[in-house]
Amino acid sequence: MKVGIIGGGLTGLVAAYDLTKNGHSVSVFEAGPELGGQVGTMTVGGGRVERYYHHIFTNDADIISLMDELELTKDMQWLESTVAFCVGNKIHPFVTALDLLSFSPIGFIDRVRLGLVGIYLQRYTDWRKLEHVTAKEWIIKYAGRSNYENVWGPLLKGKFGDTADEVGMVWYWGKVHQRFASRGKGMQKEKLGYLSGSFGRIADGLAQRIQSVGGVIRTGRPVSRVVVENGRVTGLQSGADSQADPFDAVIATVSSPILLKLVPELTGDYAARLRLARYQAALCMTLVLKQQLSPIYWLNVSDPTIPFPLAVEQTNLIDASNYGGKRIVYLSNYLSKDSPTYQMSKDHLLAFYLPHLKKINPNFNPDWLEDALLYREEAGQPIVTTHYSSKVPPHATPIAGLYLANTTQSYPEDRSMNISVRHGRLMAAMVAEAGRGVTG
Ligand SMILES: Cc1cc2nc3c(=O)[nH]c(=O)nc-3n(C[C@H](O)[C@H](O)[C@H](O)COP(=O)(O)OP(=O)(O)OC[C@H]3O[C@@H](n4cnc5c(N)ncnc54)[C@H](O)[C@@H]3O)c2cc1C
């Protein structure tokens, strides 16, 4: 089989790796200058780090097994996480049962109720029964309004903004369930996984193996058209070439709106499902500081006067010596791509954010700032609404030989690197299987 892959993120590279391993001829087309997509990296203080904060959980079996295959497991670090809420200029730790019982922004009865609901969701597995209800409705009913307004509501708003009220309970169940399950039966302290030298090394390892067996990788090469003849995919138009490259099968790993543009032949129910896809855009500003901002890795900011809902201090998970002693803090926001904040220039956004850092650390001084980097991703987080299973487009499109694997198809689990690995492997298997049908 001659297979074309659109997108050099994790999903596309994993699919290419499995297909080349099995003797297929593969070409990957990546629009950007580098591979990795949402797990792309940058350099800070001589160290390599993700443009968007990344970690994995102990139960992310697909990516752990891929790293094993790529001989990267020896460089995995499993580290205790520190999670807290910043409410009313105070940092409240939120990791252990004791932290929960001491969590003063809510009353004691609500703290107990919150803990019990968490345990219930951890054990609950019949997620299909939650498909009809929104997270807001379910949380208010079972955990109470105060817990919604002070704890889970702000987290949902931080991720989904104005669309938070529409988010399906299955999405929330998926998050809580996975996180608790990752602690194991004894509910050990949470450990997060990080690959020394960044997860970008997975993309490097895959690319090296793909190319070593003759696979082709083209960066800076956006696909402009999927060529379809008589209901079957026949090639890809890319770059400035007027001539299309011929392929027997194509795997698209781009967002749903991009796929619709690349393949106008997609119509009917399939195109309708692609059009239903909605995303929150990710806006992530990395601050390079001379000093530690807070002692917390994952700081949920539940203060409506602070314009970012999350501060992730990478150097509270990974030692600052990996980045020449510099402290790295991601100020993360998920917004509509049309919102004024998403459109702001880096300098404006920095001026907007900086005064609020004193609410996290009263000693913060703008002199601590050495550098700021800004990255934006339009398809940052699919908005997962109620009855989502009926909205997900299948991987096999109605066009013969054309397959889709993107983050809108992560369900009931939220999108993650682990799911990208699983999807990439599944796409390779589906294409190979279809090829067997054609040839033999
Ligand atoms: C802020 C943020 C934090 C995250 N944190 C975590 C985390 O802690 N843990 C975790 O597991 N996951 C995390 N994720 C999610 C994870 O990074 C993604 O789910 C995963 O990387 C998606 O991979 P992908 O290959 O499916 O898509 P992408 O990485 O989006 O890859 C698609 C690729 O297609 C390319 N492309 C687009 N158009 C074209 C075209 N016309 N022609 C050719 N190429 C094209 C793009 O440039 C891109 O490289 C995070 C994501 C974000 C945004």
The ligand as an SDF file (V2000), in Angstrom:
LIG
                    3D

 53 58  0  0  0  0  0  0  0  0999 V2000
   -2.5480   23.1760   26.1730 C   0  0  0  0  0  0  0  0  0  0  0  0
   -2.5090   21.6910   25.9570 C   0  0  0  0  0  0  0  0  0  0  0  0
   -2.0550   20.8730   26.9830 C   0  0  0  0  0  0  0  0  0  0  0  0
   -2.0630   19.4820   26.8220 C   0  0  0  0  0  0  0  0  0  0  0  0
   -1.6070   18.7060   27.8480 N   0  0  0  0  0  0  0  0  0  0  0  0
   -1.5940   17.3650   27.7070 C   0  0  0  0  0  0  0  0  0  0  0  0
   -1.0710   16.5350   28.7310 C   0  0  0  0  0  0  0  0  0  0  0  0
   -0.6340   17.0070   29.7900 O   0  0  0  0  0  0  0  0  0  0  0  0
   -1.0810   15.1910   28.5320 N   0  0  0  0  0  0  0  0  0  0  0  0
   -1.5500   14.6310   27.3890 C   0  0  0  0  0  0  0  0  0  0  0  0
   -1.5160   13.4010   27.2540 O   0  0  0  0  0  0  0  0  0  0  0  0
   -2.0460   15.3990   26.3890 N   0  0  0  0  0  0  0  0  0  0  0  0
   -2.0830   16.7350   26.5160 C   0  0  0  0  0  0  0  0  0  0  0  0
   -2.5630   17.5120   25.5020 N   0  0  0  0  0  0  0  0  0  0  0  0
   -3.2080   16.8740   24.3510 C   0  0  0  0  0  0  0  0  0  0  0  0
   -2.2370   16.2850   23.3300 C   0  0  0  0  0  0  0  0  0  0  0  0
   -1.1470   17.1380   23.0970 O   0  0  0  0  0  0  0  0  0  0  0  0
   -3.0190   16.0940   22.0060 C   0  0  0  0  0  0  0  0  0  0  0  0
   -4.2100   15.3870   22.2560 O   0  0  0  0  0  0  0  0  0  0  0  0
   -2.2070   15.3250   20.9600 C   0  0  0  0  0  0  0  0  0  0  0  0
   -0.8950   15.8010   20.8620 O   0  0  0  0  0  0  0  0  0  0  0  0
   -2.9080   15.4450   19.6050 C   0  0  0  0  0  0  0  0  0  0  0  0
   -2.1110   14.8410   18.5980 O   0  0  0  0  0  0  0  0  0  0  0  0
   -2.6200   14.7330   17.1090 P   0  0  0  0  0  0  0  0  0  0  0  0
   -1.5410   14.1780   16.2910 O   0  0  0  0  0  0  0  0  0  0  0  0
   -3.9410   14.0170   17.1010 O   0  0  0  0  0  0  0  0  0  0  0  0
   -2.9740   16.2280   16.6770 O   0  0  0  0  0  0  0  0  0  0  0  0
   -1.9730   17.4600   16.4230 P   0  0  0  0  0  0  0  0  0  0  0  0
   -0.8680   17.4070   17.3940 O   0  0  0  0  0  0  0  0  0  0  0  0
   -2.8370   18.6710   16.3870 O   0  0  0  0  0  0  0  0  0  0  0  0
   -1.3710   17.1530   14.9770 O   0  0  0  0  0  0  0  0  0  0  0  0
   -2.0040   17.5170   13.7910 C   0  0  0  0  0  0  0  0  0  0  0  0
   -0.9400   18.0360   12.8490 C   0  0  0  0  0  0  0  0  0  0  0  0
   -1.5430   18.3290   11.5770 O   0  0  0  0  0  0  0  0  0  0  0  0
   -0.8440   19.4330   11.0330 C   0  0  0  0  0  0  0  0  0  0  0  0
   -1.6540   20.0170    9.9550 N   0  0  0  0  0  0  0  0  0  0  0  0
   -2.7450   20.8220   10.0460 C   0  0  0  0  0  0  0  0  0  0  0  0
   -3.1980   21.1360    8.8270 N   0  0  0  0  0  0  0  0  0  0  0  0
   -2.4020   20.4890    7.9150 C   0  0  0  0  0  0  0  0  0  0  0  0
   -2.3700   20.4090    6.4960 C   0  0  0  0  0  0  0  0  0  0  0  0
   -3.2640   21.0490    5.7200 N   0  0  0  0  0  0  0  0  0  0  0  0
   -1.3860   19.6680    5.9140 N   0  0  0  0  0  0  0  0  0  0  0  0
   -0.4740   19.0120    6.6650 C   0  0  0  0  0  0  0  0  0  0  0  0
   -0.4570   19.0600    8.0140 N   0  0  0  0  0  0  0  0  0  0  0  0
   -1.4170   19.7800    8.6360 C   0  0  0  0  0  0  0  0  0  0  0  0
   -0.6480   20.3530   12.2310 C   0  0  0  0  0  0  0  0  0  0  0  0
    0.3880   21.2950   11.9860 O   0  0  0  0  0  0  0  0  0  0  0  0
   -0.2930   19.3310   13.3220 C   0  0  0  0  0  0  0  0  0  0  0  0
    1.1030   19.1420   13.4270 O   0  0  0  0  0  0  0  0  0  0  0  0
   -2.5400   18.9200   25.6140 C   0  0  0  0  0  0  0  0  0  0  0  0
   -2.9660   19.7440   24.5630 C   0  0  0  0  0  0  0  0  0  0  0  0
   -2.9550   21.1200   24.7360 C   0  0  0  0  0  0  0  0  0  0  0  0
   -3.4230   22.0030   23.6080 C   0  0  0  0  0  0  0  0  0  0  0  0
  1  2  1  0
  2  3  1  0
  2 52  2  0
  3  4  2  0
  4  5  1  0
  4 50  1  0
  5  6  2  0
  6  7  1  0
  6 13  1  0
  7  8  2  0
  7  9  1  0
  9 10  1  0
 10 11  2  0
 10 12  1  0
 12 13  2  0
 13 14  1  0
 14 15  1  0
 14 50  1  0
 15 16  1  0
 16 17  1  0
 16 18  1  0
 18 19  1  0
 18 20  1  0
 20 21  1  0
 20 22  1  0
 22 23  1  0
 23 24  1  0
 24 25  2  0
 24 26  1  0
 24 27  1  0
 27 28  1  0
 28 29  2  0
 28 30  1  0
 28 31  1  0
 31 32  1  0
 32 33  1  0
 33 34  1  0
 33 48  1  0
 34 35  1  0
 35 36  1  0
 35 46  1  0
 36 37  1  0
 36 45  1  0
 37 38  2  0
 38 39  1  0
 39 40  1  0
 39 45  2  0
 40 41  1  0
 40 42  2  0
 42 43  1  0
 43 44  2  0
 44 45  1  0
 46 47  1  0
 46 48  1  0
 48 49  1  0
 50 51  2  0
 51 52  1  0
 52 53  1  0
M  END
$$$$
